[in-house]
């Protein structure tokens, strides 16, 4: 199995989501899975911010903001869905969050199917912060 950046954290997130899906199944609104994941992340000791507000800039001007479902360990964006099937637009949305906030790793997790679906992706436009 290949080594992934922050793989230890993403494995814990996936494990938490699997426990939730195995317990609750599919069919609930997204907010139910968000609440359950907040409980799971706390229980396993991962720090997170729920509905983290990300400011969007264009030409150095603030033009709006979006909220990612979770920012875990200040490193990984986690976007949840509760849909029968994911569409390309959902993947694009999750990737946009990575690029706008300059995060390297993101996850898109769908609780809506009979099996949990998850995608882990890397921001190819990521720019590491400059050390002072």
Residue pairs with C-beta under 8 A, 6 or more apart in sequence:
4 10
4 105
4 120
5 104
5 105
5 122
6 73
6 75
6 76
6 104
6 105
9 46
9 72
9 73
9 75
9 76
10 76
10 105
10 107
10 120
12 44
12 46
13 41
13 46
13 72
13 76
13 78
13 107
13 109
14 107
14 109
14 118
15 44
16 37
16 40
16 41
16 44
17 37
17 40
17 109
17 111
17 116
17 118
18 116
19 40
20 33
20 36
20 37
20 40
20 111
21 111
21 115
21 116
23 36
24 32
24 33
24 36
24 111
26 82
26 111
26 112
26 113
26 114
27 112
28 82
28 111
29 82
30 80
30 81
30 82
30 111
32 82
33 80
33 82
33 111
34 50
34 51
34 69
34 70
34 80
37 70
37 78
37 80
38 48
38 50
38 70
41 48
41 70
41 72
46 72
46 73
47 72
47 73
47 74
48 70
48 71
48 72
48 73
49 70
49 71
50 69
50 70
51 67
51 68
51 69
52 67
52 68
52 70
52 71
52 77
53 65
53 66
53 67
54 65
54 66
54 67
54 68
54 97
54 100
54 101
55 62
55 64
55 65
56 62
56 63
56 64
56 65
56 66
56 100
57 63
57 100
66 96
66 97
66 100
68 77
68 78
68 79
68 97
68 101
69 78
69 79
69 80
70 77
70 78
70 79
70 80
71 77
71 78
71 103
72 78
75 103
75 104
75 105
76 103
76 105
76 106
76 107
77 94
77 97
77 98
77 101
77 103
77 105
77 106
77 107
78 106
78 107
78 109
79 90
79 93
79 94
79 97
79 106
79 107
79 108
79 109
80 109
80 110
80 111
81 90
81 108
81 109
81 110
81 111
81 112
82 110
82 111
82 112
83 90
83 110
83 112
84 112
84 113
85 112
85 113
86 108
86 110
86 117
86 119
90 108
90 110
91 108
91 119
91 121
94 106
94 107
94 108
94 119
94 121
95 106
95 121
95 123
97 103
97 106
98 104
98 105
98 106
98 121
98 123
98 126
99 123
99 125
102 123
102 126
102 127
103 123
103 126
104 122
104 123
104 126
105 120
105 121
105 122
105 123
106 120
106 121
106 122
106 123
107 118
107 119
107 120
107 121
108 118
108 119
108 121
109 116
109 117
109 118
109 119
110 116
110 117
110 118
